[in-house]
Amino acid sequence: MNAIAIGEQLRTAREARGLTIDYVADETNIAKRYIAAMEEENFSVFPGEPYIIGFLRNYAEYLGLESASIVQAFRGIRIQEQPAPIQELLQPKRARIWPFVAVGLAAALGVATFLILRPGSDDVATDGPAMTRGEPVQHRFDAAVLEKRLYPGDTLLVPYGGDVYRIVLTGIDERVAIETPVGVSRFMLGEEGAIDLDKDNQAELYAFIVDFQKNDQSRGAMIRFKAAAPLAEELPTAADQADAGAGAGVAGTQPATAPVVVALPTGAERPSTQESIIFSGKRSPHPFVVNVTFRNYAMFRHEIDRKDREERYYHKGDQISVTANNSAKLWTSNAAACKLTIQASGGQSADVELGAPGEVAVKQIRWSQAEDGTWSLGVYDVN
């Protein structure tokens, strides 16, 4: 199959069946703009490559085409878009003498260096130039938004509610691992995640992964931190902490000292907005079950209690069930394709809709505590 003819094959198959884009959109739950983009091979309108592959597979199967061939053709386009060293490939190989000269000079330089730096010399160097980054750095969150390149071991101090909390970048592999007061969270490139500082199941800080190289810790990760609500005006200085005594350390460094839970100022808004309450008036939070039935094809990811994460491409008719103790974060490329049923103790259940056809939705289902001490399980829209 010719990779350039992806859009033409999709459009020809649709027109051969006498189908309009509006009709296909209703049948497949794919937004009309995405259908038109696939037929025009305008892949730049999609949020990311997983969306493109998912929608191409969905659309091809609906039209009766070989979806595997369509996806393979798209991947061929991506490969062709990569720059190739044409000049290097076309230039004939010529024998060069400069490599041999360079080797000779390097050998001579090595001998000279040995003679100069041999033991007993007055000019012996004790420390060579650092080949890796130095000691971990400690940064301070002193603005509503802070963008920094952090390296493994680097620390971010965040003032909130009379305490200072510590965020540490612990590692970089396929994802960026960040240690927070509630545990280690792992984020992908371009992903924004909530950070709970005071363990109240509410986000006080958001981290957006701007840039990093997979499995390359030497380059660090560019991360944009954004406060979910007004924080302290400034961090205490080292002198302030010394005057306050040993008991006024950074929150999270002394497990025996519990951080103070302070409510947000009146009128403060969080980046996530509450959409609906599923269950309310509970004396305490308890595990709940999320049942997902897929009405159509969709890329779907769930993260349970901020640690267990799974992402897959699901087909029409697939079903999954997950159990969460405190929270479940859900992400889907086709909101209307997913039907949710939330089950709680005592046989209670509620149906939840994630959004419109073709809509990319990110929702969080979590417990929150009211001022009277009761708990409610709500659905939140994650911006």
N, C-alpha and C positions, 0 to 999 in steps of 0.2 A: 504494500500500500504506500502510495506517495504521501510523505508527511505534509507536503504543501497543500494537499487536497482534503485535509480534515474538514474544514468548513464547508467546502463544496459537497462532500459526500453526505454530511449531516443535512444540509439544506435540500439536496436532491432527494434524499430518502423521505424527508418530511413532506415536500411538495408532491412526491409520487403517491403519497397516501392521502393527499388533499387536506392536510392539516395546517391550521394557522398557528402562529406563535402563541396567540392568546389561548387557544385550545390546549396546546402542549403544556403551557404553564399551569393550567388548571389540573391537567392529568398527572403531571410529574411533581408538582409543588416546587418547580424551579422558577425563579423570578424571570420575567420576560427579558430583562436587560442581560441576564446571563446566557439565555438561549441565543439571543441575537449576537452576543459577543463570541460565542463558540462558533456560530456559523460564519462570522466575519474574521475568525482567528485573532480576535482582539483580546488576548489573554491578560493584558495589563489591568483590566478592570476588576479582576478577581483579587481577593485579599491575600491569597497565597497559593502555592502549588498544590497542597492537598485538596483545596476547593476545586481547582481546575480538573485534577484527575478524577475526583469524585463525581463532579457534574458531567464530565465527558463519558464516564462509564455508565452513569444513570441514563443520559440522553441516548447514547448508542444502543443500549439494551432496549430502551423503549421503542426505538425505531427499527429494531430487529437487526442491527449491525453487529459485527464482532467487536465487542467493547475492548478486548485485550489488544486487538490490532490498532484501534483508535488511540488507546493510551500509549502504546509503543510508538506510534507515529508522533504523538505529542512529545514524548521524551526524546525522539530523534531531533525535533525542532530545537529543544533546549540544548542538546549537544552541539548542533550547528551554530548556535548563538555564541558559543564559547570561542574566544579569539585563538587562532592557531598561528604558530610562528612560521608563516609562509616563507619569508625571506631566508630563514635558517634552513628550511627544507629544500629550497631551490638552489642555494649557493653550493657549488662543488667544494668538496673537501680538499684542502691544500695542506701540504706538509709545512709545518711551522717549526722554526727553531727556537722561538722565544720561550716555549715551555721548558726546554732543556736549560736555557740560560737562567730562567727563574729558579729552577731546582738548584742550580749551582750557587746562585746568589743566596738562596735560603739556607743551604748547607753552610756556606761561609759565615752568614749571619749567626747561625746557631752556634758555631764554634766560637765566634767572637763573644757572644752572650755568655757562653759557659765560662770562658776565661775571665770575663769581667765579674760575673756573679758567683764564681766558685767559692766554696767555703774558705774563710780566712780573709777574703777581700774586704776592704774597708767600706765598699759600696754595695754590700749584699742587700738585696731587696727582701724585706720580710713579708710583704703582702703584695701580691700581683693585682692587676686590675680585676674588678668584680665582673664575672661573666653572667651573673644572674642579678635579679633585683635585690636590693638590700633588705633590711629588717622590715617587718610589717609596720604599716603606718596607721595612726589613729586620726580619724577625721571627726569633725563636729557638725552636726546638723543645725545650722544657724539661719535658715531661711525656709520659706514655704516650699520651695523646690530646690533640690540640690542634685546636680549631675556630676558624677565622679567616676574615674576609672579605678576600680579596686582590684587588688591582687589577693590571692589566697593568704589568709592571715590578717588582712586589713580589717580595721574596726571602725564602725560608725556609731558615735554616741548621740543618742536622741533624748532630749529633755521632754518629759511629759508628766503632768500631775504631781509635781513635786519630787519626782525621781528622775534618774538618768538611766536609760536603757541602752544595752549594747547589742549591735547588729554586726555579725562577723561573716565575711565571705570565706567559706571553708574549702571550696574546691570548684574546679571547672572540668567537666567531661562532655557528655552530650548535652547537659544542662548546667546552669549556674546554681550552686548550692549555697544557701544563705542561712546561717544559724540565727534564730530569733528567740525571744523569751519563751515561746511555746514549742520550740523544736526546730528541726532543719526543714526548710522549704526549697524545692528545686524548680527552676523556671527555665523555659525555653526562650530562644531568641524572639524578640518582639512580643513577649508575654508580659502582662501586668498582673502582679499578685498582691494580695492584701497581707499586711503584717499586723498581728495583734500584739501590742506591747504589754498590756496589763492583764492579759488572760481573762477578758470579760466577753469573749466571742464577738468583739467589735474591732474593726480595723482603725488603727490610729495612723498608719503609714502605708503608702503604696510604693512598690518597687517595679519599675519598668526596665526590662533588659534591652538596652539600645544596641549593644554590639559586643561580640566575643567570638573567638575562634574555638570550635569544638576540640576538646582534648589538648588544648594548648594553654596551659596555665601561665606561661611566661608573658603573654600579652594582656592578661587580666580581662576584666569585663567592664564595659561602660554601662553604668546603671543610673537611672534617673529616679530619685526618691521624691515623693510628694506627700505632704502632710494632709491627712484626712480632715483635720480640724486644727484650730490654733494651738500651737505648742507653747512651751515656756519661751520667754523673751530671749534668754541667753543661757548658756550652760555655765555651771559653776566653775570657776577657775581652780587650779591646783591649790592656790593659797586658801580659797574658800573651803575646799574639801579638808585641808589640813586643820583649819580653824574649827570645822564642824566635828572633827574627831574621827576615829576609825569607823564608827558606825554609819557614816554618811557616804559610803562607797557607791560605785555604779550598780544600779539594779541589775540583778542577774548574776553578779560575781560572787555574792554571798547568799547561797540558797536558804540559809536560816532566816534571812530578813525578807519578809513578803513585801512586794511593792504596794504602794497605796493606790487604791482604786478611786479615781476622781471622775465624776461625770463631766461630759462636755459642757461648755458654756451654752446658755440658753440661745437658741436660734442657730447654733452651729450645724452645718449640713455635712453629710458624708458623701463621698463620691458614689456610693451605692445607694439606691433608693428602694424603699420597701414597696412591693406591689400588692401583696395580700398576706393575710394571716391564715394558716391552715388549721392549727389547733392552738387554743389559748386557755389560760387559767390553770396551767399545770403547776404542781407544787415543786417540781424539779424536772430538768431535762432528762430524756430517756431515749434509747435507740429508736430509730425509725427506718422503714424499708422504702426504697425507691424502686418501683417497677416501671420499666420503660418498654413500650411496644412501638415498633417502627412501622409507620404506615407507608413509608417510602424509603428510598435510599438516602443515607446521610452519613457524614463523618461526625462521630460523637466521642467526646472525651468526658470522663468523670474523675473527680478527685475527692476522696473520702477522708474526712477528718484531717485535711491538710497534709496527708502523707501518701496514701495509696492512690495511684493514678493509673488510668488505662485509657488508651485511645485506639479506636478501630473504625473501619468502614463497615456499616451495617446495611443489610438488604431488607427489602420489604418483607414483613412478617417476622423478623427477628425479635427476640425478647431477652431482656436482661433484668436482674434484680441485684441490688446492692444494699447493704446495711450500714448505717452511719450512727455514731454515738452523738456527735455534736453538729456536724455540718457536712454538706455535700455540694460541691461546685460542679456545674454542668455546662458544657460547651458543645454547640452543634452548628453545622453548616446549613441546616435546613430545618428551621424551628417547627414548622407545621408537620414535619414527618415524624415527630416524636410525641407520643402520648404518655404522660406521667400519671401514675397513681401512687400516692403517698399513704403508707399504712403505719399506724401507731399502735401502742398497746391498748387493750380493751376493745379491739375489733374496729376502731375508727379508721376511716379511709377518706381520701379526697383526691379528685382528679385535677391535674394542673396542665395548662397549655403553655408552651414556651414562646410561641410567637407566630408570625405569618409565614406563608410559603416562601421559600428561598431566603428567608431572613437568617442572618448569623446572630445567634443568641448566646449570651453568657449569663447564667443564673446561679444564685447561691441559695440553698435551703439550709437554714440554721436556726438554732435556739437563741432567744434574747430574753433578758430579764427586765421586767417593768419596775417602776419605783415602789410598787406595793409588794414586791418580792415574788410575784407569780411569773411563770415562764410561758413564752409563746413560740411556736414554730412558724416561721414566715418564709416567703419567697422574695428574694431581693434581686433586683436587676443590677448587674455589675457593669459599670460604665467602662 
